[in-house]
Amino acid sequence: MVVYIDKMNYKNVVSKRYVTTPAHVQEIMIDFLTMLGDKNWKLNGMPFFAAEKMANSDFVVYWMFAPTDLTSIPEEKEIDYFSYFSLEHAICCRVKKDFEASEEKAMEAIRAFAQSKNFNLISPAYCMVNSDPEQPYAIYNVAFQEIDES
């Protein structure tokens, strides 16, 4: 596990929101990627997602994102389009093995890094998963800002 500071910048990103339980994450990933394929929208980078647990509930809000080659989309009820998506200041953690089982450890490492540098975490965690069987990895990204002590 490696923790570092980087940025995350994409152009022409489509997004869809899901509310489900963690047990169904793989299903929503497949649904999202299938929807892109059905619309003939080509990826232009790694898909990624963010998750935010709902208070007092087993449900989680997941936002699935994908950079595309589109410069706009037809009006869609369930799909959002961003001409630019950016985290200019992000703490990142790359996990090379067992990344699904290591999510909490990655988040703990990000929180510890933020605390050691006197940073506030200000976004949900965005996760990019490279599913290449030769070299699978995940990168968790969380935006931060420096704490102003003046």
C-alpha positions in Angstrom: 0.0 0.0 0.0 1.4 3.4 -1.1 0.0 6.7 0.1 0.8 9.9 -1.8 -0.6 13.3 -3.0 -1.8 13.6 -6.5 -4.7 15.1 -8.5 -7.5 13.4 -10.4 -8.6 15.2 -13.6 -11.0 13.9 -16.3 -12.9 15.5 -19.1 -16.4 14.5 -20.4 -17.5 12.3 -17.5 -20.9 10.6 -17.2 -22.3 9.5 -13.9 -25.2 7.5 -12.5 -26.3 7.4 -8.8 -27.3 4.1 -7.1 -28.6 3.4 -3.6 -28.0 -0.1 -2.5 -26.1 -2.3 0.0 -22.4 -3.1 -0.3 -23.3 -6.7 -1.3 -24.6 -5.4 -4.6 -21.7 -3.2 -5.7 -20.5 -5.6 -8.4 -24.1 -5.7 -9.8 -24.2 -1.9 -10.1 -20.8 -1.8 -11.7 -21.9 -4.2 -14.3 -25.2 -2.3 -14.8 -23.4 1.0 -15.3 -20.8 -0.4 -17.8 -23.6 -2.3 -19.7 -25.6 0.9 -19.9 -22.5 2.7 -21.4 -22.1 -0.2 -23.9 -25.8 -0.2 -24.8 -25.6 3.5 -25.7 -22.3 3.0 -27.6 -20.5 5.5 -25.3 -16.8 4.7 -25.4 -14.6 5.0 -22.3 -11.7 7.4 -22.3 -10.1 6.3 -19.1 -10.7 4.1 -16.1 -14.2 4.1 -14.6 -14.4 5.1 -10.9 -16.9 5.3 -8.1 -17.6 7.1 -4.9 -19.6 5.7 -1.9 -21.2 7.4 1.0 -23.0 5.5 3.8 -26.4 6.7 4.6 -26.9 7.6 8.3 -28.7 4.9 10.4 -29.0 2.6 7.5 -27.4 -0.4 5.8 -27.8 1.4 2.5 -25.0 3.2 0.7 -25.2 5.9 -2.0 -22.8 5.0 -4.9 -21.9 7.3 -7.7 -20.5 5.5 -10.7 -18.4 7.7 -13.1 -16.8 7.1 -16.4 -14.7 9.4 -18.6 -15.9 9.2 -22.2 -15.2 10.5 -25.7 -18.5 12.5 -25.6 -18.6 16.3 -25.6 -22.3 16.2 -24.5 -25.1 13.7 -24.0 -28.8 13.8 -24.9 -31.0 14.8 -22.0 -31.1 11.8 -19.6 -33.1 11.4 -16.4 -30.7 9.2 -14.6 -27.4 10.2 -16.0 -25.4 13.3 -15.3 -22.7 14.7 -17.5 -19.7 16.7 -16.4 -17.5 18.5 -19.0 -14.8 18.4 -16.3 -14.3 16.4 -13.1 -11.4 17.2 -10.9 -9.9 16.7 -7.5 -7.0 19.1 -7.5 -5.6 18.1 -4.1 -6.1 14.5 -3.3 -4.5 12.0 -0.9 -4.3 8.7 -2.8 -3.7 5.2 -1.7 -2.8 2.5 -4.2 -3.6 -1.1 -3.2 -2.1 -3.9 -5.4 -3.6 -7.0 -3.9 -6.9 -7.9 -2.3 -8.1 -4.4 -2.8 -11.7 -5.2 -1.9 -10.6 -6.6 1.5 -8.1 -3.7 1.9 -10.5 -0.8 1.5 -10.8 0.0 5.2 -7.0 -0.3 5.6 -6.5 2.1 2.7 -9.0 4.6 4.2 -7.2 4.3 7.6 -3.9 5.0 5.8 -5.4 8.1 4.1 -6.8 9.4 7.4 -3.5 8.9 9.2 -1.6 10.7 6.3 -4.1 13.6 6.4 -3.7 13.9 10.2 0.1 13.8 10.0 0.1 16.6 7.4 -2.6 18.7 9.2 -5.1 18.2 6.4 -9.0 18.0 6.5 -10.5 15.4 4.2 -13.3 17.1 2.3 -14.8 14.6 -0.2 -16.1 11.1 -0.3 -13.5 8.5 -1.3 -13.3 8.0 -5.1 -12.1 4.5 -6.1 -10.6 3.5 -9.5 -10.2 -0.2 -10.1 -8.0 -1.7 -12.7 -9.3 -5.2 -13.2 -6.5 -6.4 -15.5 -5.9 -9.9 -14.2 -2.1 -9.5 -14.8 -1.8 -6.5 -12.5 -5.0 -5.7 -10.6 -5.0 -2.7 -8.4 -7.2 0.0 -6.9 -6.6 3.6 -6.1 -8.6 5.4 -3.5 -8.6 9.2 -3.8 -9.9 11.7 -1.2 -9.8 15.5 -1.6 -8.2 17.5 1.2 -7.5 21.0 2.3 -4.9 22.3 4.6 -6.1 23.3 8.1 -5.7 27.1 8.5 -4.5 27.6 12.1 -4.4 31.4 12.0 
